[in-house]
Amino acid sequence: MLTLVGHPDRDHPDQIARLTSARRFVEESNGHIKWLLVLDDVDSEAVAFLKEHLPRNNSSGNILFTTRMAAVADAFTDAKGQYQTFKLRAPNVNNAAQLLPGEAGIDTGNTMSSPMDRAKELVKCIVCFAR
């Protein structure tokens, strides 16, 4: 992020200094920059580190976490309801298989049986991989 914005600390040799500069840059942007930080598959080992280094004060940005652990989601919510959690479930295999060809830009032609069977198998594999 520091490199993208041309921040003077972008090449600082100390990683903690770079993290602090990035956090402060976002916190002090005062609405001049709209931002979204996405952290995928956060596990319990990362919670303390993230709480220390993520922006704390800024109304012009959002942080989206994905995790497979309820305890991690709970660690980033508060009693005031300021933060929201959403539990996502795997889609129904038939529904996902029907959506897949269109979303992937696959021309299935007039016959759907063979491509649909392959789409269902692919969706089943993806669902198993995601669990």
C-alpha positions as CSV (number, residue, x, y, z in Angstrom):
1,M,0.0,0.0,0.0
2,L,2.8,2.4,0.8
3,T,4.3,1.8,-2.6
4,L,1.0,2.5,-4.3
5,V,0.6,5.9,-2.7
6,G,4.3,6.8,-2.9
7,H,4.7,7.1,0.9
8,P,8.1,8.1,2.1
9,D,8.3,5.0,4.4
10,R,7.6,2.5,1.6
11,D,11.2,1.3,1.6
12,H,11.9,1.6,5.4
13,P,13.9,-1.5,6.4
14,D,11.8,-2.1,9.6
15,Q,8.6,-4.0,8.8
16,I,6.9,-2.7,11.9
17,A,7.6,0.9,10.9
18,R,6.1,0.2,7.5
19,L,3.0,-1.3,9.1
20,T,2.6,1.6,11.4
21,S,3.0,4.1,8.6
22,A,0.4,2.3,6.5
23,R,-2.1,2.2,9.4
24,R,-1.5,5.9,10.2
25,F,-1.8,6.8,6.5
26,V,-5.2,5.2,6.3
27,E,-6.3,6.6,9.7
28,E,-5.3,10.1,8.8
29,S,-6.7,10.2,5.2
30,N,-9.8,12.0,6.6
31,G,-12.1,10.9,3.9
32,H,-9.8,11.9,1.0
33,I,-9.4,8.2,0.1
34,K,-12.1,5.5,-0.1
35,W,-10.6,2.1,0.7
36,L,-11.5,-1.5,1.2
37,L,-9.1,-4.0,2.8
38,V,-9.9,-7.6,2.2
39,L,-8.3,-10.3,4.4
40,D,-9.1,-13.8,3.2
41,D,-9.1,-16.9,5.4
42,V,-8.0,-15.3,8.6
43,D,-7.1,-17.8,11.3
44,S,-6.8,-17.5,15.1
45,E,-3.0,-17.1,15.0
46,A,-3.4,-13.8,13.1
47,V,-6.0,-12.1,15.4
48,A,-3.5,-10.3,17.8
49,F,-1.3,-9.2,14.9
50,L,-4.3,-7.8,13.0
51,K,-5.8,-6.0,16.0
52,E,-2.4,-4.3,16.6
53,H,-1.8,-3.2,13.0
54,L,-5.2,-2.6,11.3
55,P,-6.6,0.9,11.1
56,R,-8.7,1.9,14.1
57,N,-10.0,5.4,13.2
58,N,-11.4,6.1,9.7
59,S,-14.9,6.4,8.4
60,S,-13.9,6.3,4.7
61,G,-12.9,2.7,4.5
62,N,-13.9,-0.8,5.3
63,I,-12.3,-4.1,6.3
64,L,-13.7,-7.4,5.1
65,F,-12.5,-10.6,6.8
66,T,-13.2,-14.1,5.7
67,T,-12.6,-16.9,8.1
68,R,-13.7,-20.4,8.7
69,M,-13.7,-19.9,12.5
70,A,-16.5,-18.4,14.5
71,A,-14.0,-17.4,17.3
72,V,-12.1,-15.3,14.8
73,A,-15.3,-13.5,13.6
74,D,-16.2,-12.9,17.2
75,A,-12.8,-11.4,17.9
76,F,-13.5,-8.6,15.5
77,T,-17.1,-7.8,16.5
78,D,-18.1,-5.6,19.3
79,A,-21.0,-5.3,21.8
80,K,-22.3,-2.1,20.2
81,G,-23.2,-3.8,17.0
82,Q,-20.9,-1.5,15.0
83,Y,-19.5,-4.5,13.0
84,Q,-21.5,-7.2,11.3
85,T,-20.8,-10.8,10.7
86,F,-22.4,-12.9,8.0
87,K,-22.4,-16.7,7.9
88,L,-22.2,-18.0,4.4
89,R,-23.2,-21.5,3.4
90,A,-22.3,-23.5,0.3
91,P,-24.9,-23.1,-2.4
92,N,-27.2,-26.0,-3.4
93,V,-25.2,-28.1,-6.0
94,N,-28.0,-27.9,-8.6
95,N,-28.4,-24.1,-8.3
96,A,-24.6,-23.6,-8.4
97,A,-24.3,-25.9,-11.4
98,Q,-26.9,-24.0,-13.3
99,L,-25.2,-20.6,-12.6
100,L,-21.7,-21.8,-13.4
101,P,-21.8,-22.0,-17.2
102,G,-23.3,-18.5,-17.6
103,E,-21.0,-16.9,-15.0
104,A,-18.0,-18.6,-16.6
105,G,-19.0,-17.6,-20.1
106,I,-19.3,-21.2,-21.3
107,D,-21.6,-21.7,-24.3
108,T,-23.6,-24.9,-23.5
109,G,-25.6,-24.9,-26.7
110,N,-29.0,-26.5,-26.8
111,T,-28.2,-29.6,-24.8
112,M,-27.6,-29.1,-21.2
113,S,-27.2,-32.7,-20.0
114,S,-23.5,-33.3,-20.5
115,P,-22.4,-29.8,-19.6
116,M,-24.7,-29.7,-16.6
117,D,-23.3,-33.1,-15.3
118,R,-19.8,-31.7,-15.6
119,A,-20.8,-28.4,-14.0
120,K,-22.3,-30.4,-11.0
121,E,-19.1,-32.4,-10.6
122,L,-17.1,-29.2,-10.7
123,V,-19.3,-27.5,-8.1
124,K,-19.1,-30.5,-5.8
125,C,-15.3,-30.4,-6.0
126,I,-15.3,-26.7,-5.3
127,V,-17.6,-27.1,-2.3
128,C,-15.5,-29.9,-0.9
129,F,-12.3,-27.8,-1.4
130,A,-13.9,-24.8,0.4
131,R,-14.8,-26.7,3.5
